[in-house]
Amino acid sequence: MHEDVERCVRAVQSKDARFDGWFFTGVVTTGIYCRPSCPVVPPKPENMRFYPSAAAAQQAGFRACKRCRPDTSPGSPEWNHRADVVARAMRLIADGVVDREGVPGLAGRLGYSTRQVERQLNAELGAGPLALARAQRAQTARLLIETTPLPMGDIAFAAGFASIRAFNDTVREVFALTPTQLRDRVAKGHPPAGSGTLSLRLPFRAPLCPDNLFGHLTATAVPGVEEWRDGAFRRTMRLPHGHGIAALSPRPDHVACTLTLSDLRDLTIAISRCRWMLDLDADPVAVDDLLRADPAMAPLVDKSPGRRVPRTMDAPEFAVRAVLGQQVSVAAARTHAARLVTAHGDPITDPGGGLTHLFPTPAALAELDPEALAFPKTRRTTLTTLVDALSNGEIDLGVGSDWDEARTRLYALPGFGPWTVETIAMRALGDPDAFIPGDLGIKNAAKALGLPATPAALTKHAARWRPWRAYAVQYLWATSDHPINLLPAN
């Protein structure tokens, strides 16, 4: 995108918010970089320089615009629908892998050398993994400076900086302000939140239809782990340095997010996982335009454009829940999951609601007694085999996983058929082209729309929906009045 200069100039001149996150504009006369929708008067085309990432703009010597705050743009949708090394690396960097494990840890997870990873990231994004992680740390630091009363030293280490000096230098370089000046700019009339609790806005590309997104998450919520309360979907999170609770509420132009964290070092990861679960970095215009080209799908898209794929914050958790949901009702699946949570989950306190536990890890579930599971023996075997594979590291379902390899390993497990594997691929792996033609709801919707109803014939027809078949699933599901399609009542 950033190499198409003419297209980028048009986007900047029209202040087109759809391109926020796709590229960043450096202005040579001011030394700042902006998002395409920046409200200031657009610069002359000859003074514009375009970059594929905020980190690349920063490395070129530009500082962030104080008006449009480009570091808070939605992420590029490229990292959602691609499964190559660069996309996997970007998802891992967003999940904090470089801060926790360094570049060698990132490379090890991808199965490449550090030199290969750095070369590919620099070639496509104009910045290496360290620079990309540094840009992310700068954004985290700004959030903590502006929304908490924490001392600057605590913020520096919570944001992932190795020293106070590195923190001060980075903030001054990226924002052209000292940390104290950043805090002073927003202090008046904006009292900071209490330590450990932050309120922020999660931007997205319009349009966004919240009905199936929040409806699905709430209708399938596991008691004690997830709930809908006071207009917000709330759930517990297991994070690298502790645990947290996220409360997410849809608004016309953003998702309101309140995070309560036991360790603020997990802020960046918590935000990334909230965005991932709600699919907020998607490009709904590209998705809807392609699906609308099918006459059978056009009325569904026109009725409620901007549907997202409801994902998960914890891929192993969702894989377990997918097995629990095989051939049973949503209510029964929730009951089975709640029993596992009560028996094996880690208890937490939730002063603001009714959340009681973190979902159990695969290691904790590996100790369960199969005879205590209230479902058929074959499904017990399916569950225990999956748990063993996850706890032993035989299957990687993380954000940086190889989607094809994960599918192959899941299919090798007993009791795993196309419905279970593709459901995990869609909602846990985040593959936007995952498709479940054998799902009863999909078959009923296809029949009602005059589409082929058999899995093979529907799959053939759905080739025209690629690479967005997971979004087509959301539109097809929406033809029923099932609670997963309805925004919960407050």
C-alpha positions, 0 to 999 in steps of 0.5 A, a space after each residue: 500500500 505505502 508504495 502506491 504513492 498516488 493512492 496514498 496521496 488521495 487517501 490523505 487528501 480525502 482524510 480517509 479513515 479506512 486507510 488508518 493503519 495501512 500506512 503512515 505519512 511523514 511530513 518532511 517540512 514539519 518532521 511529524 508523521 500522521 495517520 491518513 485521516 489526520 484532521 489538519 490541512 493536508 501537506 503538499 504531495 511533494 512533502 509527503 513520505 509514506 511508511 508501512 509502519 509507525 516504527 519505520 516512520 520513527 526510524 526515519 526521524 519523524 515524531 508522532 503527530 499530537 493531533 491524530 495520534 497515529 500510534 493509536 491507529 487500528 492495526 494493519 488488516 494484513 496481519 489478520 488474513 495472511 499466514 506467512 512469516 511476516 504476518 505471524 511475526 507481527 502477531 507475535 510482536 503484538 503479543 509481547 514475545 520480543 519483550 519477553 523472549 527477545 528476537 531469538 525467541 521470536 525467531 525460534 517460534 517462527 522456525 527461522 534464524 534471527 537474520 532471516 526474520 530481521 531481513 524479511 521484516 525490514 524488507 516489508 515494514 521498513 523496521 526490524 523486530 526490535 524497532 517494532 517492539 520499541 514503537 509498541 512500548 512507546 504506545 504503552 508508555 503513553 497510555 500509562 503516563 496519561 491514564 494512571 498516577 504511577 511514578 515514571 520509574 514504574 511506568 518505564 518498567 511496566 511498558 517494557 523498557 530496560 532502563 529509565 534512560 531508554 524510556 525517557 529518550 524514546 518518549 522524547 523522540 517519538 512524541 517530542 515531549 518529556 514524560 512529564 509534559 505528556 502527563 501535564 497535557 491531559 491532566 486538567 479535567 482528566 483525573 487518572 484511574 486507580 493503579 491497576 485499572 485503565 479505561 481506554 478506547 479501542 478504535 476500529 475501521 467502520 462499519 462494525 456490527 456489534 450484534 453477532 460479535 457481542 451476542 456470540 461471546 455472551 451466548 456462549 460465555 462460560 460462567 465464572 470466566 465470562 459474563 455480560 454485565 451493565 452493557 459490557 462483555 467481561 472476561 478473565 484473562 491469563 497473562 504472562 505476569 499475572 491475570 486481568 479482567 477486561 470489560 468491553 462495551 460497543 460504542 458507535 466509533 470505538 469499543 470502550 475498554 476497562 482493564 483491571 490488571 494485577 501487573 501493568 507490564 501486561 497492558 500491551 498484551 491485554 490490549 492486543 488480546 482484546 483487539 484480537 478477540 473482537 477482530 478490530 483490525 479487520 478491513 470490513 469494506 474489503 470483506 463486504 465488497 467481495 461478499 456483496 458480489 454474490 447476489 445471494 449474500 448481498 442482501 445479508 451484507 447490506 442489512 448489517 454490514 461490518 460483521 466481525 468474527 468473534 475470536 478468543 483470548 486463549 486458543 487452547 481454552 477455545 480448543 477445549 471448549 470446541 470439543 465440549 461443544 461437539 454434538 450438544 447444545 450451547 447450554 450443555 457446552 457451557 455447563 460442561 465448561 463451567 464444571 471444568 472451571 470450578 474443578 480445575 480453574 484458578 480462583 480470582 476476586 472480581 469486586 466489579 462483577 461475578 467472575 470467579 476463575 481463570 479458565 484452567 490451563 492444559 497442564 491443569 486439565 491434564 490431571 483431570 479424571 476422565 471418569 468424572 466427565 459427564 459425556 460419552 467415552 469417545 468424547 472423553 478420549 478426544 478431550 484428554 488426547 487434546 489436552 495432552 497434546 496441548 500440554 506437551 507442546 505437540 500442537 501450537 495454536 498461538 497467534 504466531 502458529 502455522 495454520 496449515 500445520 495446526 490443522 494437520 495436527 488437529 486432524 490427527 487426533 481422535 474425534 477431530 473432524 472438519 467441524 471441530 478443526 475449522 471452528 478452531 481455525 476460525 475462532 482460535 487461530 484467526 484464519 479468515 478463510 476457515 469454513 464449516 459447510 457441515 454446520 447445521 446453521 450454515 446448511 439451513 441458511 444455505 437452503 433458505 437462500 437457495 444456495 447448495 446445501 450439501 457440504 461439497 456443493 456449498 464449498 464449491 460455491 463458496 470459493 467465490 467468497 475466499 479469502 473471507 469465508 469465515 465472515 460469510 459464516 457470520 452472515 449466514 448464521 445471522 439468518 436465524 434468531 439464535 441468541 448468538 446473533 443478538 446484542 444482549 439486553 442490558 
